[in-house]
Amino acid sequence: MKRLFILSASIFLLAAACNQTQPQANIPASPQPQAVQPAPQIKIVQPTSTNSSAAPHAPILTVTQTVDGSGQNKPSNAFVQGETAIQLLKNGHTVDVKEYPGIGEMVLAIGGIKADSQHFWEFFVNGKSSNVGASSYVLKNGDKIEWKLSTINSSGE
């Protein structure tokens, strides 16, 4: 019985010794890994169409716009469906306008080139002088918009 007691006591002490935390040498704790923040995501937003029947990923619409005397002309200009000719002009050039209530805006200068008393800024759509003001003309894909300093015809012709 004494043997059984010694064996039980030995097992108990051995189990107790295994359960204790051993003091560790003075080893600095390894730094905890920092959570890696994901890089910011770049979201590309395509122009949205004002036409609800348009495809959700409609292609970007383009026009050609030239301004006499401007060094800022580009072979192609992107625009959002529903944009007017005056909005397109203002997106690429410094423009001075005069607002006429009920009529729209009249262009006085483009890129510092002012129309004098004998000239006015006329805009053409697909080679023809527009019969509506630039703030009323809604751009269409593939349009060719031209701005020219034209002479005022005072003879009434």
C-alpha positions as CSV (number, residue, x, y, z in Angstrom):
1,M,0.0,0.0,0.0
2,K,2.9,2.2,0.7
3,R,4.1,1.7,-2.7
4,L,0.7,2.6,-4.2
5,F,0.7,5.8,-2.1
6,I,4.2,6.8,-3.3
7,L,3.3,6.0,-7.0
8,S,0.1,8.1,-6.7
9,A,1.9,10.9,-5.0
10,S,4.6,10.8,-7.7
11,I,2.1,11.0,-10.5
12,F,0.3,13.9,-8.7
13,L,3.5,15.8,-8.3
14,L,4.6,15.1,-11.9
15,A,1.2,16.3,-13.2
16,A,1.4,19.4,-11.1
17,A,4.9,20.2,-12.3
18,C,3.8,19.9,-15.9
19,N,0.9,22.3,-15.3
20,Q,3.1,25.1,-13.9
21,T,4.4,27.9,-16.2
22,Q,8.1,27.9,-16.3
23,P,9.7,31.3,-16.0
24,Q,11.3,32.2,-19.3
25,A,14.6,33.9,-19.8
26,N,14.4,37.6,-20.4
27,I,13.7,37.3,-24.1
28,P,11.9,40.2,-25.6
29,A,8.5,39.3,-27.0
30,S,8.4,39.3,-30.8
31,P,6.3,42.2,-32.1
32,Q,2.8,41.3,-33.0
33,P,2.2,41.4,-36.7
34,Q,0.5,44.6,-37.7
35,A,-2.7,44.3,-39.6
36,V,-1.9,45.1,-43.2
37,Q,-4.3,47.8,-44.5
38,P,-5.5,47.1,-48.1
39,A,-4.5,49.7,-50.7
40,P,-7.3,52.1,-51.5
41,Q,-9.4,50.9,-54.4
42,I,-9.7,53.2,-57.5
43,K,-13.2,53.3,-58.8
44,I,-13.6,54.3,-62.4
45,V,-17.0,55.9,-63.0
46,Q,-18.2,56.0,-66.6
47,P,-20.5,58.9,-67.6
48,T,-24.1,57.9,-66.9
49,S,-26.8,58.3,-69.5
50,T,-29.9,60.4,-68.9
51,N,-31.7,58.0,-71.2
52,S,-33.1,55.2,-69.0
53,S,-33.3,52.8,-71.9
54,A,-29.5,53.0,-72.5
55,A,-27.3,50.1,-71.6
56,P,-25.7,50.3,-68.1
57,H,-22.2,50.5,-69.7
58,A,-22.9,52.8,-72.7
59,P,-19.8,53.8,-74.6
60,I,-18.4,57.3,-74.1
61,L,-19.8,59.7,-76.6
62,T,-17.4,61.9,-78.6
63,V,-17.6,65.0,-80.8
64,T,-15.0,67.1,-82.6
65,Q,-14.8,70.7,-81.6
66,T,-12.6,73.3,-83.1
67,V,-12.3,77.0,-82.2
68,D,-10.7,79.4,-84.6
69,G,-7.4,80.7,-83.2
70,S,-7.3,78.3,-80.2
71,G,-4.3,76.1,-79.4
72,Q,-6.6,73.9,-77.2
73,N,-8.4,72.1,-80.0
74,K,-8.4,68.3,-79.7
75,P,-9.3,65.6,-82.3
76,S,-11.9,64.2,-80.0
77,N,-13.9,65.4,-77.0
78,A,-15.8,63.1,-74.6
79,F,-19.2,64.3,-73.4
80,V,-22.1,63.1,-71.3
81,Q,-25.4,62.4,-73.1
82,G,-27.6,65.5,-72.7
83,E,-24.7,68.0,-72.6
84,T,-25.1,71.1,-74.7
85,A,-22.6,72.8,-77.1
86,I,-21.9,75.6,-74.6
87,Q,-21.1,73.1,-71.8
88,L,-18.6,71.4,-74.1
89,L,-17.0,74.7,-75.0
90,K,-16.7,75.7,-71.3
91,N,-15.2,72.3,-70.4
92,G,-12.2,72.9,-72.7
93,H,-11.8,76.7,-73.0
94,T,-12.0,79.9,-71.0
95,V,-15.3,81.4,-72.1
96,D,-16.9,84.8,-71.5
97,V,-20.6,84.9,-72.0
98,K,-23.6,87.2,-71.5
99,E,-26.9,85.7,-70.3
100,Y,-30.1,86.7,-72.1
101,P,-33.1,85.5,-70.1
102,G,-35.3,83.2,-72.2
103,I,-32.7,83.0,-75.0
104,G,-29.6,81.6,-73.3
105,E,-25.9,82.6,-73.3
106,M,-24.1,84.5,-76.0
107,V,-20.4,83.9,-76.3
108,L,-18.4,87.1,-76.1
109,A,-14.8,85.6,-75.9
110,I,-13.2,82.3,-76.2
111,G,-9.7,81.8,-74.8
112,G,-9.2,85.6,-74.6
113,I,-10.2,86.1,-78.2
114,K,-13.0,88.7,-78.0
115,A,-15.6,89.4,-80.6
116,D,-15.5,93.1,-81.5
117,S,-18.3,95.3,-82.7
118,Q,-18.0,93.9,-86.3
119,H,-17.8,90.2,-85.4
120,F,-19.5,87.6,-83.3
121,W,-18.8,84.0,-82.2
122,E,-20.8,81.8,-84.5
123,F,-21.1,78.1,-84.0
124,F,-21.6,75.5,-86.6
125,V,-22.9,71.9,-86.3
126,N,-21.7,69.4,-88.9
127,G,-20.6,72.2,-91.3
128,K,-23.8,74.3,-91.0
129,S,-24.5,77.4,-89.0
130,S,-26.7,76.4,-86.1
131,N,-30.3,77.6,-86.1
132,V,-30.4,77.4,-82.2
133,G,-28.2,78.9,-79.5
134,A,-25.3,76.9,-78.1
135,S,-27.0,76.6,-74.7
136,S,-30.0,75.0,-76.5
137,Y,-28.1,72.6,-78.8
138,V,-27.9,69.1,-77.3
139,L,-24.8,67.3,-78.6
140,K,-25.1,64.0,-80.6
141,N,-22.4,61.3,-80.9
142,G,-20.1,62.1,-83.8
143,D,-21.1,65.8,-84.1
144,K,-18.5,68.2,-85.5
145,I,-18.8,71.5,-83.6
146,E,-16.9,74.6,-84.9
147,W,-16.7,78.1,-83.4
148,K,-15.7,80.9,-85.8
149,L,-15.5,84.6,-85.6
150,S,-17.9,85.7,-88.2
151,T,-18.6,89.2,-89.6
152,I,-21.8,90.9,-88.6
153,N,-23.8,91.6,-91.7
154,S,-25.5,94.9,-91.1
155,S,-27.1,95.1,-94.5
156,G,-30.0,92.9,-93.4
157,E,-29.3,90.2,-96.0
